[in-house]
Amino acid sequence: MTKSTDDIAGQVKSLQDELLALTDTVRSFAAERLGAGADAIRGAADAATERARYTADEARRRGKTIADDLEVHITDNPLPAVLIAAGVGLVIGAVLGRR
């Protein structure tokens, strides 16, 4: 080989090495970004789960409060509660009886 052929071969080898290094850098960058994206999705899912759990707990607390208030109201006023329940039963019976 001549000197210019050796120079060209050296430059080609150098370009190949740089291209391999660049490929590794791009691969590492893509892996990091993918990991960051997965972490972001995981974090959003965790936050949504936590919000859903909080909402369910809050609904449960409110339902319990309403049930407790209703129980106190029925205990304090049993006759109107029985009359209302009978009236609701009659209306439901009339609606279902027509079908």
C-alpha positions in Angstrom: 0.0 0.0 0.0 1.1 3.5 -0.6 1.2 6.3 1.9 -2.0 7.9 0.5 -3.8 4.5 0.6 -2.7 4.1 4.2 -3.9 7.6 5.1 -7.3 6.9 3.5 -7.5 3.5 5.3 -6.6 5.2 8.6 -9.2 7.9 8.0 -11.9 5.3 7.2 -10.9 3.4 10.4 -11.2 6.6 12.3 -14.6 7.4 10.8 -15.8 3.9 11.7 -14.7 4.3 15.3 -16.4 7.7 15.5 -19.5 6.3 14.0 -19.6 3.4 16.5 -19.1 5.9 19.4 -21.9 8.1 18.0 -24.2 5.0 17.7 -23.5 4.1 21.3 -24.2 7.6 22.4 -27.5 7.7 20.5 -28.4 4.3 21.9 -27.6 5.4 25.5 -29.6 8.7 25.0 -32.6 6.8 23.6 -32.5 4.3 26.6 -32.3 7.2 29.1 -35.3 9.0 27.4 -37.3 5.8 27.3 -36.6 5.2 31.0 -37.6 8.7 31.8 -40.8 8.3 29.8 -41.6 5.1 31.6 -40.9 6.8 35.0 -43.2 9.7 34.0 -46.0 7.3 33.0 -45.5 5.3 36.2 -45.7 8.5 38.2 -48.8 9.6 36.5 -50.5 6.3 37.0 -49.5 6.3 40.7 -50.9 9.9 41.1 -54.2 8.8 39.4 -54.4 5.8 41.6 -53.9 7.9 44.7 -56.5 10.5 43.5 -59.0 7.7 42.9 -58.3 6.2 46.3 -58.8 9.6 47.9 -62.1 10.2 46.0 -63.4 6.8 47.0 -62.5 7.3 50.7 -64.1 10.8 50.6 -67.3 9.3 49.0 -67.3 6.6 51.6 -67.0 9.2 54.4 -69.8 11.3 53.0 -72.1 8.3 52.5 -71.5 7.2 56.1 -72.3 10.7 57.3 -75.5 10.8 55.3 -76.5 7.4 56.6 -75.8 8.3 60.2 -77.8 11.6 59.8 -80.7 9.6 58.2 -80.6 7.1 61.0 -80.8 9.8 63.6 -83.6 11.5 61.8 -85.6 8.2 61.5 -85.0 7.4 65.1 -86.2 10.8 66.2 -89.2 10.8 63.9 -90.3 7.2 63.4 -93.9 7.8 62.3 -93.2 10.2 59.4 -90.4 7.8 58.3 -92.7 4.8 58.2 -95.4 6.8 56.3 -92.8 8.0 53.8 -91.5 4.5 53.3 -95.1 3.2 52.8 -95.8 5.9 50.3 -92.7 5.2 48.3 -93.6 1.4 48.4 -97.1 2.1 47.1 -95.8 4.3 44.2 -93.2 1.7 43.2 -95.8 -1.1 43.5 -98.2 0.9 41.3 -95.5 1.6 38.7 -94.4 -2.0 38.6 -98.0 -3.3 38.6 -98.8 -1.5 35.4 -96.2 -3.3 33.4 
